[in-house]
Amino acid sequence: MAYNGGFRNVPYPMMKDYQAPPDLLQGRVILVTGAGQGIGRTAALTFAAHGATVILHGRDVKKLEAVYDAIEAAGHPHAAIFPLDFLKAGEADYKAFAEAIHSQLGRLDGILHNAAYLPNITLLENESLDLWTKSLKANLSGPFALTKACLPLLKASPDASVVMTSDHHASHPAAYWGVFAVAKGGVESLVKIWAQEWELHPQLRINAVVPGPVQSPQRRRTHPGEVHESLPADTTLMPAYLYLMGKDSAGTSGRIIELGS
Ligand SMILES: NC(=O)c1ccc[n+]([C@@H]2O[C@H](COP(=O)([O-])OP(=O)(O)OC[C@H]3O[C@@H](n4cnc5c(N)ncnc54)[C@H](OP(=O)(O)O)[C@@H]3O)[C@@H](O)[C@H]2O)c1
C-alpha cells in the first residue's frame, strides 16, 4: 500500500456517490465510538443495516440501549454495548476493552472514532489547564490508546479499516476553537504517522474524515446562531463512511478526507 502523505478532497466526489452493496459489511465487527447520538448513532445504524455486528461505545448507557433496540427492531445483526469514559480510562482499561471484544465477539474489522468532547468554545486565555488535559485525553489520547489496544485484533482481520474523525479547525485553527482544534490537529498527525508505520500491513488502513457541518446535538450547541434545520442531515455522510469502512477502500490510507466541501 503506497503512503500518499495525506491529501484533501480528492476522493470525495466519488465517495459521496458511493452506492454500497447491501451486504458490504456482512460478517464484520465494527466499533463505533460516541454511538449514542448524532453522527455516531447514524453510522452505527447504517453499518448494521449493511450487515455489520456493531459495537456501540459511549458513556450514556441509556442512549446506547436505544440504538441497540433500533438495530434489533430493524432485524440487523445483534449489536453489543461497550461503555467507557475516555476522561477516566487508563491504559489497562483500553486493554480490557480490547480483550472483551476478543472474548465476546472474536474479531474486529474496523473502528470509527467518532466520539468528541467539546464542553464549550471560548478564548484561549479562558481555557483552564484542566480543560486542556481533558480535551487532549478524550479527543486525542483516547483514540490513540483504543486503537493501540485493538491493534492485534485489527492485524488479524483480512481487511481492517480505522476511520478517525477530524474537524475543519484542525487545518484552519481559528479563534475560540482552542484545545479542540489542537487535539483534532493531533488526530490528523496520528493518521499520517500510523499510515506510514502500517505500510507493512497492507490489509490495515487508517484515514480521517472531516465531516463538515451537519445536523447533530454538538453542532446545535456550538453554533447557536445557525438555522440548524438548514444544514444537511448526517445521513448525507454515510456513503463516504461506508466506502471507507468497506473493502472498496482497500489501499487508501493516510488520507484526510473533507466531506463538507
Ligand atoms: N456535527 C458536525 O457538524 C461536525 C462537524 C465537524 C466535525 N464533527 C465531528 O464528528 C464527530 C461526531 O460529531 P457529533 O456532532 O455527532 O457529536 P455529538 O453529538 O457531540 O456526539 C459526541 C459523542 O461523543 C461521546 N463522548 C463525549 N465525551 C466522551 C467521553 N469522555 N468518553 C467517551 N465518549 C464521549 C458522547 O457520548 P455520550 O453521549 O454517551 O456521553 C457522544 O455520543 C465528532 O468527532 C465531531 O468533532 C462534527
The ligand as a Gaussian input file, in Angstrom:
#p B3LYP/6-31G(d) Opt

LIG

0 1
 N      -21.756000      17.748000      13.644000
 C      -20.936000      18.425000      12.864000
 O      -21.357000      19.298000      12.108000
 C      -19.454000      18.109000      12.847000
 C      -18.594000      18.898000      12.083000
 C      -17.237000      18.585000      12.084000
 C      -16.753000      17.518000      12.828000
 N      -17.621000      16.779000      13.565000
 C      -17.074000      15.642000      14.320000
 O      -17.905000      14.496000      14.114000
 C      -17.940000      13.705000      15.302000
 C      -19.365000      13.490000      15.751000
 O      -19.957000      14.747000      15.914000
 P      -21.420000      14.936000      16.531000
 O      -21.773000      16.328000      16.253000
 O      -22.314000      13.825000      16.100000
 O      -21.062000      14.755000      18.109000
 P      -22.001000      14.708000      19.416000
 O      -23.431000      14.773000      19.034000
 O      -21.493000      15.724000      20.376000
 O      -21.660000      13.265000      19.987000
 C      -20.416000      13.048000      20.579000
 C      -20.351000      11.669000      21.180000
 O      -19.099000      11.562000      21.860000
 C      -19.296000      10.886000      23.074000
 N      -18.364000      11.363000      24.103000
 C      -18.192000      12.643000      24.528000
 N      -17.295000      12.678000      25.529000
 C      -16.887000      11.392000      25.732000
 C      -16.000000      10.776000      26.644000
 N      -15.340000      11.485000      27.580000
 N      -15.817000       9.436000      26.603000
 C      -16.489000       8.708000      25.683000
 N      -17.361000       9.211000      24.791000
 C      -17.569000      10.550000      24.823000
 C      -20.732000      11.185000      23.502000
 O      -21.186000      10.077000      24.252000
 P      -22.326000      10.208000      25.418000
 O      -23.480000      10.921000      24.761000
 O      -22.611000       8.776000      25.756000
 O      -21.700000      10.994000      26.507000
 C      -21.452000      11.379000      22.174000
 O      -22.105000      10.196000      21.782000
 C      -17.072000      14.444000      16.336000
 O      -15.769000      13.899000      16.341000
 C      -17.069000      15.872000      15.823000
 O      -15.921000      16.586000      16.250000
 C      -18.958000      17.050000      13.601000

